[in-house]
Amino acid sequence: MDTPRDTPRQTFDNLDPHKRGRVLEESLAEFAEHGYHQASVNRIVGRLGIAKGSLFQYFGSKEGLFRHLFTRALDEIKAPLKAIRDADTGEAFPARLRRVFVEGAAFARAHPLIWRVYRRMVTQDDFPMRAMLLSQVRGEALTYFRELVEGGQVRGEIRPEVDPLAAAFLIEAALDRALTAQDSALLDAGYGLSLDDENIRQDRLAALADILSRGLAVPTGDQNVPTRQHD
């Protein structure tokens, strides 16, 4: 049976962990700097000091390499967000959403290469696999936020008449815009997300999350609003 294109072959799995890390780091840097079409396998293997055939043996092709990098990055992004959603601590929806905005933005700033590749894919129509990969990202993001909203409805924190999918779309759009504003003073438009002051940035992100939470919330003092049940 053939190895799936986004799964490294056994020869890559058998590499020393440090060597595997270097292959992924140098490959990610190449795609982040040059995009997909201009990214050069020759430059990657030159920096690594390995034969070009070795990289193809690991991933099959340039596309296979990129698919693996994308899948790995997506897994890294999802891990802390899933922990917030699934935490069984009695944490209310507003606090959960605030953490999503703050920690999501912190991840983007801590992993600039991953974020740069993602932004290239969003803005470049000719990016290979663009439709498939963006559909995957957007689909998983909408599912994540829909489940977050539904959890708030079950706990009686969010109005039962709120459409979870519409709310998820709004939240995802606001977060994506906020993450983009971190990288550009022009797009930030003076809000403060592009500043180097971490305290200001976190305050601004929390403010966005709080406004969204208040718009979805059950009115204060309304104790008779039924919770929404979900399968």
N, C-alpha and C positions, 0 to 999 in steps of 0.2 A: 504493500500500500504506500502511495506517495505521501511524503510529509506535507501537511498544510503549509501554504506559502507564508503565513504569518507566524509559523513555529520554527525556531532554529533547529537545524539538523543535529543529530547526536554528536557530531564532531565539535560543534560549538559548545554544547552542553558539557563536553568532557574537558574543555579548556580550564586552565587555572582561573579562579574567580577574578583575579586582578586583570588578567588578559581579556576576559570577557567584558569587564567593565571598561577597559580602554577602547575596545572595538566599538562598543555602544556609544561611548562619550565622543570619540572622534567622528563617528558617523553622524551623530546628532548635530554636532557643531558644523559639519559640512552642509547638511540640509538646512540648518538654520541660517547660515550665511549666504548660501547660493540658491536656495529653493530646490525644487526637485529636478527640473530639466538641466540646470547648470551645475548641479552637484556632480562631483567627479569621483568615481571609484578609485581612479589612479591616485588622486590626492589623498584619499583616505588610507589606502594601503601604503602610500609613501610615508605618511606620518607614523603609521604603525610599524613599518619595517617588515611587512609580510607580503607574500605573493598575492597577486590579484585573484588567482585561482582559489586561494584559500577562502577569501570572502565569499566567492560564489559557491564554494563547497558548503559553507556555513548556511547561507540563506537562499541559494539558488539563483538570485538575480538582484539587481538594484531595487526592483519593486518589492521583492521579498524582504530585503533589508529594511526598507522604509515601513512596510506593513508591521514588521516586528517592533520597530522603534515606536510606532504609533500605538500599537496594542499595549506595549509596556508602559508608555506614558499615560495612557488612559487608565490603566490599572492603578498607577501611582496616584493619580488625581482622585479616583473614586474612593480609595481606601479611607482617608480621613473624613470624607463626606458621609460615607455609609456609617461610620462610627457615630457621627452626630445624629443621623436619622434613627439608628437602631438602639441608641443609648437608653437603657431602662432605668432612668434616674428621676423620673417625674418632671423633667425639665420642660417648661412650657414652650409652646410654638414660637413666641417672639424671641426667646433666648436661643432656641435652636437656629432660627433663621439668621439671627445676628452672628452666631458662630460660623454659619455657612459663608456669609459674606466676608467676614474678617479672615477666616482660615483659607477660604478659596483665593482671596486676593494675596495672602501671604505666600501661598503655594506658587502662584504665577510669578511673584517677584523673586522667590527663591530658586525657580527653575526657568530662567529667562530663555534658554534655548528651546525648551519644550513650547513655551508660550509663543516664541517667534515663529516656529514651524507651524503652529496652529493658525496664527494670524496670516501667514503666507497662504495657507490653504483656503482660508475664508475669503481672501481678497483676490486670489488669482483664479480666474475661470478655467484656465487650461491646466490646473494642477491635477496630475493623474489620480484617479480613484477619488476625486473630490466629492462627487455626489454620494458615493457609497459611504465614505468615512464621515462626512458631515451629517449624513442621515443617521449614522450610528451615534455620533456625539449628541446631536439634538434629541434623538429619540430617547437615549438613556437619561439625558438631563430632564426632559419632560416627565419621564416616569419617576425619577427621583423626587422632583418637587411635587408631583401629583400625590405620591405616597406621603410626603411630608405634610401636605395640606390635609389629606384624608385622615392622618393621625390626629391632627389638630381638631378636626370635626368630630371624630370619635370621642375625644376628651372634652368636647363642648367648648373649645377655645375659639373655633372659627364658625361663622354662621353656616347653618346647614344648607341654605339655598345657594351658596357659592359653588360655582362649577370648578371642581379641582383642576381640570385640564386648563381652563382659561387662567386660573390663578397661577398655575405652574408656568404657563407661557409668559405671563407678566413678570414673574420673579426671575425666570431665566434670562429674559431680555434685559432687565435692570442689572443683573449681575454681570452679564457679558459686556454691557456698556460701561460699567464701573471698572472692570478689569482692563478694558481698552483704554480708558481715561488715565490709568496709572502710568502708561507709557508715553503719553502725549499731553503736554501742557495746553496745546491747542484744543484737543478734544476734551480735556478736563474743564476748560472754560472758566477757570478760577475757583472751582469747587473745592480743590485741595487734595484730590487723590494722587496727583502727580508730584506732590511735595515730598521731600526726603524725610520730613518729620513723621515718624511712625505713629505718634499719639494722635496727631491731627488726622492722618489717613484712617486710622481705626475709628475715630469718632465720626468721620464722614460716612464710612461704610455702615457703621451701626445705625446712623440716622436714616439711611436709605432703607435698611431692613426694618426699622421700627415703623416707618411710614407705611410700608407694605403690610406689616402685621396689623396695624391699627385699622387699615382699610378692610381687612378680612375678618376682624375680630367680632365676637358677640358683644353687643353693647353692654357697657358696665351696668351692673345692677339688674340685668335681664336674666333672671334665674330660671325662666320657664321655657327657654329655647331648647328644643330636643336635640340630642346629638344625632349625627348622620351615621348610619350603619353602612359598612362596606363588607363585601364578601372577602 
